[in-house]
Amino acid sequence: MHQATQASARTVAVLSTAYLESAYATAEWQAAWRSDPLGRARKLLVFRVADCPARGCWASS
């Protein structure tokens, strides 16, 4: 997983309850965010595909 997150051009976060509860998914999106915190390179793409509780940085303003 580490090698994939380092080599990938993008990480896609597909928000659902299962995704938000996954420890692996959390590590993946955090690695993408860490490498592009301002989003200029579009390293992290986020799509909500299910009605799920979005807290913290996933919450809409």
All heavy atoms as TSV, in Angstrom:
chain	resi	resn	atom	element	x	y	z
A	1	MET	N	N	0.823	-1.183	0.000
A	1	MET	CA	C	0.000	0.000	0.000
A	1	MET	C	C	0.871	1.252	0.000
A	1	MET	O	O	0.569	2.208	-0.715
A	1	MET	CB	C	-0.938	-0.014	1.202
A	1	MET	CG	C	-1.872	1.164	1.207
A	1	MET	SD	S	-3.171	1.154	2.453
A	1	MET	CE	C	-2.364	0.666	3.913
A	2	HIS	N	N	1.942	1.244	0.781
A	2	HIS	CA	C	2.821	2.414	0.826
A	2	HIS	C	C	3.383	2.723	-0.558
A	2	HIS	O	O	3.369	3.875	-0.999
A	2	HIS	CB	C	3.958	2.185	1.826
A	2	HIS	CG	C	4.974	3.272	1.812
A	2	HIS	ND1	N	4.732	4.508	2.352
A	2	HIS	CD2	C	6.220	3.315	1.287
A	2	HIS	CE1	C	5.796	5.270	2.170
A	2	HIS	NE2	N	6.703	4.567	1.532
A	3	GLN	N	N	3.843	1.709	-1.230
A	3	GLN	CA	C	4.416	1.891	-2.563
A	3	GLN	C	C	3.363	2.436	-3.536
A	3	GLN	O	O	3.651	3.324	-4.331
A	3	GLN	CB	C	4.973	0.569	-3.064
A	3	GLN	CG	C	5.822	0.695	-4.299
A	3	GLN	CD	C	6.460	-0.644	-4.646
A	3	GLN	OE1	O	5.920	-1.702	-4.321
A	3	GLN	NE2	N	7.604	-0.594	-5.281
A	4	ALA	N	N	2.162	1.934	-3.462
A	4	ALA	CA	C	1.084	2.399	-4.350
A	4	ALA	C	C	0.739	3.857	-4.090
A	4	ALA	O	O	0.549	4.626	-5.034
A	4	ALA	CB	C	-0.152	1.526	-4.173
A	5	THR	N	N	0.666	4.266	-2.835
A	5	THR	CA	C	0.323	5.657	-2.542
A	5	THR	C	C	1.434	6.604	-2.964
A	5	THR	O	O	1.173	7.734	-3.338
A	5	THR	CB	C	0.001	5.873	-1.049
A	5	THR	OG1	O	1.107	5.476	-0.256
A	5	THR	CG2	C	-1.230	5.114	-0.629
A	6	GLN	N	N	2.665	6.137	-2.925
A	6	GLN	CA	C	3.786	6.979	-3.352
A	6	GLN	C	C	3.852	7.118	-4.873
A	6	GLN	O	O	4.229	8.166	-5.386
A	6	GLN	CB	C	5.106	6.406	-2.822
A	6	GLN	CG	C	5.209	6.377	-1.317
A	6	GLN	CD	C	5.103	7.754	-0.704
A	6	GLN	OE1	O	5.791	8.675	-1.092
A	6	GLN	NE2	N	4.203	7.901	0.260
A	7	ALA	N	N	3.485	6.080	-5.585
A	7	ALA	CA	C	3.631	6.069	-7.040
A	7	ALA	C	C	2.379	6.552	-7.777
A	7	ALA	O	O	2.479	6.911	-8.949
A	7	ALA	CB	C	3.975	4.663	-7.505
A	8	SER	N	N	1.242	6.579	-7.128
A	8	SER	CA	C	0.006	6.913	-7.837
A	8	SER	C	C	-0.095	8.415	-8.097
A	8	SER	O	O	0.353	9.234	-7.305
A	8	SER	CB	C	-1.207	6.449	-7.036
A	8	SER	OG	O	-1.288	7.153	-5.825
A	9	ALA	N	N	-0.708	8.732	-9.223
A	9	ALA	CA	C	-0.946	10.134	-9.563
A	9	ALA	C	C	-2.122	10.691	-8.777
A	9	ALA	O	O	-2.150	11.873	-8.437
A	9	ALA	CB	C	-1.207	10.268	-11.056
A	10	ARG	N	N	-3.097	9.854	-8.463
A	10	ARG	CA	C	-4.300	10.268	-7.762
A	10	ARG	C	C	-4.746	9.184	-6.775
A	10	ARG	O	O	-4.476	8.013	-6.981
A	10	ARG	CB	C	-5.469	10.471	-8.730
A	10	ARG	CG	C	-5.228	11.383	-9.885
A	10	ARG	CD	C	-5.632	12.811	-9.560
A	10	ARG	NE	N	-5.538	13.719	-10.684
A	10	ARG	CZ	C	-4.414	14.158	-11.229
A	10	ARG	NH1	N	-3.270	13.727	-10.801
A	10	ARG	NH2	N	-4.419	15.024	-12.212
A	11	THR	N	N	-5.454	9.618	-5.752
A	11	THR	CA	C	-6.139	8.706	-4.842
A	11	THR	C	C	-7.607	9.103	-4.868
A	11	THR	O	O	-7.932	10.285	-4.733
A	11	THR	CB	C	-5.585	8.819	-3.410
A	11	THR	OG1	O	-4.214	8.427	-3.417
A	11	THR	CG2	C	-6.364	7.950	-2.436
A	12	VAL	N	N	-8.473	8.133	-5.070
A	12	VAL	CA	C	-9.911	8.394	-5.110
A	12	VAL	C	C	-10.529	7.891	-3.812
A	12	VAL	O	O	-10.425	6.708	-3.494
A	12	VAL	CB	C	-10.572	7.697	-6.324
A	12	VAL	CG1	C	-12.073	7.938	-6.323
A	12	VAL	CG2	C	-9.946	8.182	-7.624
A	13	ALA	N	N	-11.142	8.807	-3.082
A	13	ALA	CA	C	-11.871	8.447	-1.866
A	13	ALA	C	C	-13.344	8.351	-2.236
A	13	ALA	O	O	-13.959	9.334	-2.647
A	13	ALA	CB	C	-11.664	9.508	-0.794
A	14	VAL	N	N	-13.907	7.144	-2.142
A	14	VAL	CA	C	-15.304	6.894	-2.487
A	14	VAL	C	C	-16.060	6.795	-1.165
A	14	VAL	O	O	-16.093	5.739	-0.538
A	14	VAL	CB	C	-15.438	5.600	-3.323
A	14	VAL	CG1	C	-16.882	5.365	-3.726
A	14	VAL	CG2	C	-14.544	5.679	-4.554
A	15	LEU	N	N	-16.629	7.907	-0.722
A	15	LEU	CA	C	-17.209	7.971	0.611
A	15	LEU	C	C	-18.479	7.143	0.738
A	15	LEU	O	O	-19.451	7.341	0.032
A	15	LEU	CB	C	-17.516	9.417	0.996
A	15	LEU	CG	C	-16.325	10.355	1.122
A	15	LEU	CD1	C	-16.786	11.712	1.636
A	15	LEU	CD2	C	-15.249	9.783	2.012
A	16	SER	N	N	-18.418	6.225	1.656
A	16	SER	CA	C	-19.543	5.387	2.061
A	16	SER	C	C	-19.271	5.026	3.510
A	16	SER	O	O	-18.175	5.282	4.025
A	16	SER	CB	C	-19.618	4.123	1.201
A	16	SER	OG	O	-18.482	3.307	1.435
A	17	THR	N	N	-20.221	4.427	4.173
A	17	THR	CA	C	-20.004	4.037	5.565
A	17	THR	C	C	-18.836	3.062	5.671
A	17	THR	O	O	-17.976	3.203	6.538
A	17	THR	CB	C	-21.280	3.420	6.154
A	17	THR	OG1	O	-22.323	4.398	6.081
A	17	THR	CG2	C	-21.084	3.022	7.606
A	18	ALA	N	N	-18.765	2.090	4.766
A	18	ALA	CA	C	-17.672	1.112	4.796
A	18	ALA	C	C	-16.327	1.785	4.597
A	18	ALA	O	O	-15.353	1.457	5.279
A	18	ALA	CB	C	-17.898	0.045	3.721
A	19	TYR	N	N	-16.253	2.739	3.686
A	19	TYR	CA	C	-14.988	3.441	3.433
A	19	TYR	C	C	-14.567	4.219	4.671
A	19	TYR	O	O	-13.399	4.180	5.068
A	19	TYR	CB	C	-15.139	4.385	2.238
A	19	TYR	CG	C	-13.832	5.013	1.802
A	19	TYR	CD1	C	-13.032	4.398	0.854
A	19	TYR	CD2	C	-13.389	6.216	2.344
A	19	TYR	CE1	C	-11.827	4.959	0.456
A	19	TYR	CE2	C	-12.198	6.780	1.954
A	19	TYR	CZ	C	-11.419	6.155	1.010
A	19	TYR	OH	O	-10.232	6.715	0.625
A	20	LEU	N	N	-15.502	4.928	5.280
A	20	LEU	CA	C	-15.173	5.745	6.452
A	20	LEU	C	C	-14.754	4.905	7.650
A	20	LEU	O	O	-14.039	5.388	8.520
A	20	LEU	CB	C	-16.360	6.643	6.810
A	20	LEU	CG	C	-16.692	7.715	5.766
A	20	LEU	CD1	C	-17.991	8.417	6.134
A	20	LEU	CD2	C	-15.551	8.700	5.620
A	21	GLU	N	N	-15.165	3.642	7.703
A	21	GLU	CA	C	-14.791	2.754	8.809
A	21	GLU	C	C	-13.521	1.961	8.525
A	21	GLU	O	O	-13.012	1.274	9.398
A	21	GLU	CB	C	-15.946	1.797	9.096
A	21	GLU	CG	C	-17.158	2.504	9.669
A	21	GLU	CD	C	-18.356	1.595	9.833
A	21	GLU	OE1	O	-18.293	0.412	9.421
A	21	GLU	OE2	O	-19.371	2.073	10.365
A	22	SER	N	N	-12.988	2.069	7.321
A	22	SER	CA	C	-11.821	1.285	6.925
A	22	SER	C	C	-10.516	1.949	7.370
A	22	SER	O	O	-10.249	3.098	7.031
A	22	SER	CB	C	-11.805	1.131	5.397
A	22	SER	OG	O	-10.568	0.627	4.974
A	23	ALA	N	N	-9.709	1.214	8.107
A	23	ALA	CA	C	-8.404	1.733	8.520
A	23	ALA	C	C	-7.484	1.915	7.323
A	23	ALA	O	O	-6.698	2.855	7.263
A	23	ALA	CB	C	-7.772	0.788	9.536
A	24	TYR	N	N	-7.569	1.028	6.352
A	24	TYR	CA	C	-6.710	1.131	5.172
A	24	TYR	C	C	-7.067	2.350	4.333
A	24	TYR	O	O	-6.196	3.056	3.838
A	24	TYR	CB	C	-6.804	-0.132	4.310
A	24	TYR	CG	C	-6.233	-1.349	4.994
A	24	TYR	CD1	C	-7.052	-2.391	5.368
A	24	TYR	CD2	C	-4.875	-1.435	5.277
A	24	TYR	CE1	C	-6.536	-3.515	6.005
A	24	TYR	CE2	C	-4.348	-2.547	5.913
A	24	TYR	CZ	C	-5.188	-3.583	6.272
A	24	TYR	OH	O	-4.669	-4.671	6.898
A	25	ALA	N	N	-8.348	2.600	4.167
A	25	ALA	CA	C	-8.778	3.757	3.380
A	25	ALA	C	C	-8.296	5.047	4.022
A	25	ALA	O	O	-7.835	5.957	3.340
A	25	ALA	CB	C	-10.293	3.760	3.236
A	26	THR	N	N	-8.379	5.123	5.327
A	26	THR	CA	C	-7.918	6.311	6.044
A	26	THR	C	C	-6.441	6.568	5.781
A	26	THR	O	O	-6.044	7.691	5.476
A	26	THR	CB	C	-8.175	6.164	7.554
A	26	THR	OG1	O	-9.579	6.010	7.763
A	26	THR	CG2	C	-7.681	7.366	8.326
A	27	ALA	N	N	-5.636	5.539	5.861
A	27	ALA	CA	C	-4.201	5.692	5.606
A	27	ALA	C	C	-3.936	6.155	4.178
A	27	ALA	O	O	-3.062	6.991	3.940
A	27	ALA	CB	C	-3.485	4.366	5.865
A	28	GLU	N	N	-4.718	5.645	3.232
A	28	GLU	CA	C	-4.518	6.006	1.826
A	28	GLU	C	C	-4.864	7.466	1.564
A	28	GLU	O	O	-4.088	8.191	0.944
A	28	GLU	CB	C	-5.345	5.094	0.923
A	28	GLU	CG	C	-4.828	3.672	0.906
A	28	GLU	CD	C	-5.785	2.705	0.239
A	28	GLU	OE1	O	-6.951	3.081	-0.031
A	28	GLU	OE2	O	-5.370	1.566	-0.004
A	29	TRP	N	N	-6.041	7.926	2.022
A	29	TRP	CA	C	-6.395	9.308	1.724
A	29	TRP	C	C	-5.514	10.283	2.487
A	29	TRP	O	O	-5.180	11.355	1.996
A	29	TRP	CB	C	-7.885	9.600	1.904
A	29	TRP	CG	C	-8.436	9.686	3.289
A	29	TRP	CD1	C	-9.169	8.748	3.944
A	29	TRP	CD2	C	-8.332	10.791	4.193
A	29	TRP	NE1	N	-9.511	9.192	5.191
A	29	TRP	CE2	C	-9.009	10.451	5.375
A	29	TRP	CE3	C	-7.719	12.042	4.128
A	29	TRP	CZ2	C	-9.103	11.303	6.471
A	29	TRP	CZ3	C	-7.809	12.893	5.227
A	29	TRP	CH2	C	-8.497	12.525	6.378
A	30	GLN	N	N	-5.088	9.907	3.690
A	30	GLN	CA	C	-4.211	10.797	4.445
A	30	GLN	C	C	-2.848	10.940	3.777
A	30	GLN	O	O	-2.264	12.030	3.774
A	30	GLN	CB	C	-4.064	10.309	5.879
A	30	GLN	CG	C	-5.310	10.565	6.695
A	30	GLN	CD	C	-5.203	10.051	8.121
A	30	GLN	OE1	O	-4.339	9.258	8.460
A	30	GLN	NE2	N	-6.128	10.485	8.959
A	31	ALA	N	N	-2.346	9.881	3.178
A	31	ALA	CA	C	-1.073	9.958	2.450
A	31	ALA	C	C	-1.211	10.883	1.247
A	31	ALA	O	O	-0.316	11.696	0.970
A	31	ALA	CB	C	-0.637	8.561	2.010
A	32	ALA	N	N	-2.319	10.779	0.526
A	32	ALA	CA	C	-2.544	11.651	-0.631
A	32	ALA	C	C	-2.670	13.107	-0.186
A	32	ALA	O	O	-2.095	14.010	-0.803
A	32	ALA	CB	C	-3.788	11.214	-1.390
A	33	TRP	N	N	-3.393	13.338	0.888
A	33	TRP	CA	C	-3.584	14.696	1.388
A	33	TRP	C	C	-2.252	15.288	1.868
A	33	TRP	O	O	-1.948	16.447	1.612
A	33	TRP	CB	C	-4.586	14.688	2.520
A	33	TRP	CG	C	-5.071	16.055	2.943
A	33	TRP	CD1	C	-4.449	17.249	2.762
A	33	TRP	CD2	C	-6.274	16.345	3.604
A	33	TRP	NE1	N	-5.190	18.263	3.280
A	33	TRP	CE2	C	-6.325	17.733	3.804
A	33	TRP	CE3	C	-7.315	15.567	4.068
A	33	TRP	CZ2	C	-7.390	18.364	4.446
A	33	TRP	CZ3	C	-8.366	16.204	4.700
A	33	TRP	CH2	C	-8.398	17.575	4.883
A	34	ARG	N	N	-1.481	14.467	2.560
A	34	ARG	CA	C	-0.191	14.922	3.082
A	34	ARG	C	C	0.733	15.379	1.954
A	34	ARG	O	O	1.478	16.344	2.098
A	34	ARG	CB	C	0.448	13.808	3.910
A	34	ARG	CG	C	1.671	14.209	4.660
A	34	ARG	CD	C	2.184	13.149	5.651
A	34	ARG	NE	N	1.961	11.771	5.278
A	34	ARG	CZ	C	0.986	10.982	5.775
A	34	ARG	NH1	N	0.140	11.451	6.661
A	34	ARG	NH2	N	0.860	9.736	5.390
A	35	SER	N	N	0.680	14.696	0.806
A	35	SER	CA	C	1.570	15.062	-0.293
A	35	SER	C	C	1.046	16.249	-1.105
A	35	SER	O	O	1.779	16.819	-1.897
A	35	SER	CB	C	1.803	13.862	-1.209
A	35	SER	OG	O	0.612	13.524	-1.885
A	36	ASP	N	N	-0.229	16.648	-0.894
A	36	ASP	CA	C	-0.822	17.765	-1.637
A	36	ASP	C	C	-1.895	18.437	-0.776
A	36	ASP	O	O	-3.072	18.428	-1.114
A	36	ASP	CB	C	-1.424	17.231	-2.951
A	36	ASP	CG	C	-2.022	18.317	-3.819
A	36	ASP	OD1	O	-1.549	19.471	-3.778
A	36	ASP	OD2	O	-2.992	18.005	-4.546
A	37	PRO	N	N	-1.509	19.034	0.360
A	37	PRO	CA	C	-2.500	19.541	1.307
A	37	PRO	C	C	-3.378	20.675	0.765
A	37	PRO	O	O	-4.500	20.853	1.227
A	37	PRO	CB	C	-1.663	20.003	2.497
A	37	PRO	CG	C	-0.303	20.226	1.944
A	37	PRO	CD	C	-0.146	19.261	0.814
A	38	LEU	N	N	-2.905	21.420	-0.199
A	38	LEU	CA	C	-3.707	22.505	-0.751
A	38	LEU	C	C	-4.539	22.071	-1.959
A	38	LEU	O	O	-5.340	22.839	-2.472
A	38	LEU	CB	C	-2.814	23.687	-1.134
A	38	LEU	CG	C	-2.050	24.326	0.034
A	38	LEU	CD1	C	-1.162	25.449	-0.459
A	38	LEU	CD2	C	-3.015	24.816	1.104
A	39	GLY	N	N	-4.325	20.844	-2.416
A	39	GLY	CA	C	-5.107	20.311	-3.518
A	39	GLY	C	C	-4.720	20.819	-4.886
A	39	GLY	O	O	-5.430	20.599	-5.861
A	40	ARG	N	N	-3.612	21.480	-5.004
A	40	ARG	CA	C	-3.196	22.047	-6.291
A	40	ARG	C	C	-2.906	20.983	-7.345
A	40	ARG	O	O	-3.167	21.188	-8.519
A	40	ARG	CB	C	-1.983	22.939	-6.102
A	40	ARG	CG	C	-2.311	24.188	-5.324
A	40	ARG	CD	C	-1.142	25.125	-5.221
A	40	ARG	NE	N	-1.540	26.315	-4.503
A	40	ARG	CZ	C	-0.793	26.923	-3.614
A	40	ARG	NH1	N	0.415	26.476	-3.340
A	40	ARG	NH2	N	-1.233	27.995	-3.002
A	41	ALA	N	N	-2.371	19.841	-6.927
A	41	ALA	CA	C	-2.049	18.763	-7.871
A	41	ALA	C	C	-3.199	17.766	-8.017
A	41	ALA	O	O	-3.077	16.803	-8.758
A	41	ALA	CB	C	-0.781	18.037	-7.427
A	42	ARG	N	N	-4.287	18.002	-7.288
A	42	ARG	CA	C	-5.454	17.115	-7.344
A	42	ARG	C	C	-5.090	15.662	-7.034
A	42	ARG	O	O	-5.537	14.742	-7.695
A	42	ARG	CB	C	-6.158	17.202	-8.699
A	42	ARG	CG	C	-6.601	18.580	-9.083
A	42	ARG	CD	C	-7.808	18.988	-8.244
A	42	ARG	NE	N	-8.406	20.210	-8.781
A	42	ARG	CZ	C	-8.525	21.325	-8.081
A	42	ARG	NH1	N	-8.092	21.374	-6.847
A	42	ARG	NH2	N	-9.089	22.381	-8.591
A	43	LYS	N	N	-4.244	15.470	-6.021
A	43	LYS	CA	C	-3.833	14.125	-5.618
A	43	LYS	C	C	-4.967	13.349	-4.967
A	43	LYS	O	O	-5.001	12.133	-5.035
A	43	LYS	CB	C	-2.648	14.187	-4.649
A	43	LYS	CG	C	-1.355	14.685	-5.227
A	43	LYS	CD	C	-0.656	13.627	-6.024
A	43	LYS	CE	C	-0.045	12.583	-5.125
A	43	LYS	NZ	N	0.638	11.539	-5.830
A	44	LEU	N	N	-5.905	14.052	-4.318
A	44	LEU	CA	C	-7.005	13.389	-3.627
A	44	LEU	C	C	-8.326	13.832	-4.248
A	44	LEU	O	O	-8.667	15.010	-4.240
A	44	LEU	CB	C	-6.996	13.736	-2.138
A	44	LEU	CG	C	-8.111	13.135	-1.293
A	44	LEU	CD1	C	-8.066	11.611	-1.326
A	44	LEU	CD2	C	-8.011	13.637	0.140
A	45	LEU	N	N	-9.042	12.875	-4.819
A	45	LEU	CA	C	-10.362	13.131	-5.398
A	45	LEU	C	C	-11.397	12.446	-4.511
A	45	LEU	O	O	-11.252	11.274	-4.182
A	45	LEU	CB	C	-10.439	12.562	-6.814
A	45	LEU	CG	C	-9.337	13.033	-7.770
A	45	LEU	CD1	C	-9.442	12.301	-9.086
A	45	LEU	CD2	C	-9.390	14.528	-7.967
A	46	VAL	N	N	-12.422	13.176	-4.105
A	46	VAL	CA	C	-13.400	12.653	-3.156
A	46	VAL	C	C	-14.788	12.629	-3.794
A	46	VAL	O	O	-15.240	13.638	-4.340
A	46	VAL	CB	C	-13.431	13.514	-1.874
A	46	VAL	CG1	C	-14.425	12.951	-0.869
A	46	VAL	CG2	C	-12.039	13.617	-1.269
A	47	PHE	N	N	-15.439	11.463	-3.714
A	47	PHE	CA	C	-16.786	11.286	-4.229
A	47	PHE	C	C	-17.636	10.628	-3.158
A	47	PHE	O	O	-17.245	9.608	-2.600
A	47	PHE	CB	C	-16.788	10.389	-5.475
A	47	PHE	CG	C	-15.987	10.953	-6.609
A	47	PHE	CD1	C	-14.651	10.607	-6.759
A	47	PHE	CD2	C	-16.564	11.828	-7.507
A	47	PHE	CE1	C	-13.900	11.134	-7.797
A	47	PHE	CE2	C	-15.817	12.357	-8.556
A	47	PHE	CZ	C	-14.489	12.009	-8.703
A	48	ARG	N	N	-18.793	11.185	-2.879
A	48	ARG	CA	C	-19.711	10.574	-1.922
A	48	ARG	C	C	-20.723	9.750	-2.719
A	48	ARG	O	O	-21.412	10.272	-3.580
A	48	ARG	CB	C	-20.435	11.619	-1.092
A	48	ARG	CG	C	-21.344	10.971	-0.044
A	48	ARG	CD	C	-22.149	11.986	0.695
A	48	ARG	NE	N	-21.340	12.493	1.783
A	48	ARG	CZ	C	-21.818	13.255	2.752
A	48	ARG	NH1	N	-23.076	13.623	2.752
A	48	ARG	NH2	N	-21.035	13.672	3.712
A	49	VAL	N	N	-20.787	8.454	-2.429
A	49	VAL	CA	C	-21.658	7.554	-3.181
A	49	VAL	C	C	-22.790	6.979	-2.337
A	49	VAL	O	O	-23.618	6.232	-2.841
A	49	VAL	CB	C	-20.856	6.393	-3.816
A	49	VAL	CG1	C	-19.852	6.931	-4.817
A	49	VAL	CG2	C	-20.180	5.549	-2.759
A	50	ALA	N	N	-22.809	7.334	-1.074
A	50	ALA	CA	C	-23.850	6.826	-0.181
A	50	ALA	C	C	-24.153	7.872	0.878
A	50	ALA	O	O	-23.312	8.720	1.185
A	50	ALA	CB	C	-23.387	5.531	0.491
A	51	ASP	N	N	-25.343	7.792	1.416
A	51	ASP	CA	C	-25.711	8.675	2.514
A	51	ASP	C	C	-25.007	8.155	3.765
A	51	ASP	O	O	-25.347	7.091	4.283
A	51	ASP	CB	C	-27.234	8.669	2.699
A	51	ASP	CG	C	-27.687	9.683	3.730
A	51	ASP	OD1	O	-26.912	10.617	4.026
A	51	ASP	OD2	O	-28.807	9.541	4.231
A	52	CYS	N	N	-23.995	8.868	4.192
A	52	CYS	CA	C	-23.207	8.429	5.351
A	52	CYS	C	C	-22.812	9.657	6.157
A	52	CYS	O	O	-22.751	10.759	5.627
A	52	CYS	CB	C	-21.972	7.650	4.902
A	52	CYS	SG	S	-20.928	8.519	3.733
A	53	PRO	N	N	-22.552	9.452	7.434
A	53	PRO	CA	C	-22.174	10.587	8.286
A	53	PRO	C	C	-20.780	11.096	7.912
A	53	PRO	O	O	-19.801	10.372	8.010
A	53	PRO	CB	C	-22.185	10.004	9.699
A	53	PRO	CG	C	-21.953	8.545	9.514
A	53	PRO	CD	C	-22.557	8.192	8.178
A	54	ALA	N	N	-20.717	12.298	7.444
A	54	ALA	CA	C	-19.430	12.890	7.077
A	54	ALA	C	C	-19.018	13.866	8.173
A	54	ALA	O	O	-19.646	14.891	8.369
A	54	ALA	CB	C	-19.548	13.594	5.734
A	55	ARG	N	N	-17.970	13.515	8.877
A	55	ARG	CA	C	-17.487	14.351	9.984
A	55	ARG	C	C	-16.098	14.872	9.669
A	55	ARG	O	O	-15.445	14.400	8.751
A	55	ARG	CB	C	-17.433	13.523	11.262
A	55	ARG	CG	C	-18.791	13.074	11.741
A	55	ARG	CD	C	-18.626	12.285	13.055
A	55	ARG	NE	N	-19.725	11.389	13.265
A	55	ARG	CZ	C	-19.801	10.141	12.812
A	55	ARG	NH1	N	-18.832	9.631	12.116
A	55	ARG	NH2	N	-20.843	9.395	13.059
A	56	GLY	N	N	-15.670	15.814	10.479
A	56	GLY	CA	C	-14.315	16.330	10.331
A	56	GLY	C	C	-14.096	16.963	8.962
A	56	GLY	O	O	-14.927	17.727	8.479
A	57	CYS	N	N	-12.991	16.614	8.319
A	57	CYS	CA	C	-12.645	17.226	7.035
A	57	CYS	C	C	-13.597	16.826	5.918
A	57	CYS	O	O	-13.649	17.487	4.880
A	57	CYS	CB	C	-11.208	16.902	6.657
A	57	CYS	SG	S	-10.919	15.170	6.367
A	58	TRP	N	N	-14.386	15.762	6.083
A	58	TRP	CA	C	-15.333	15.334	5.045
A	58	TRP	C	C	-16.652	16.096	5.134
A	58	TRP	O	O	-17.461	16.036	4.207
A	58	TRP	CB	C	-15.628	13.843	5.150
A	58	TRP	CG	C	-14.444	12.964	4.995
A	58	TRP	CD1	C	-14.019	12.023	5.888
A	58	TRP	CD2	C	-13.526	12.887	3.898
A	58	TRP	NE1	N	-12.903	11.395	5.410
A	58	TRP	CE2	C	-12.579	11.905	4.194
A	58	TRP	CE3	C	-13.414	13.572	2.695
A	58	TRP	CZ2	C	-11.536	11.573	3.333
A	58	TRP	CZ3	C	-12.363	13.257	1.843
A	58	TRP	CH2	C	-11.452	12.264	2.152
A	59	ALA	N	N	-16.909	16.777	6.234
A	59	ALA	CA	C	-18.185	17.469	6.410
A	59	ALA	C	C	-18.288	18.652	5.454
A	59	ALA	O	O	-17.311	19.341	5.185
A	59	ALA	CB	C	-18.316	17.938	7.849
A	60	SER	N	N	-19.487	18.880	4.939
A	60	SER	CA	C	-19.673	20.057	4.088
A	60	SER	C	C	-19.859	21.276	4.964
A	60	SER	O	O	-20.322	21.198	6.080
A	60	SER	CB	C	-20.840	19.886	3.150
A	60	SER	OG	O	-21.777	18.973	3.574
A	61	SER	N	N	-19.483	22.381	4.418
A	61	SER	CA	C	-19.577	23.613	5.192
A	61	SER	C	C	-20.930	24.256	5.075
A	61	SER	O	O	-21.753	23.917	4.308
A	61	SER	CB	C	-18.510	24.581	4.732
A	61	SER	OG	O	-18.515	24.727	3.342
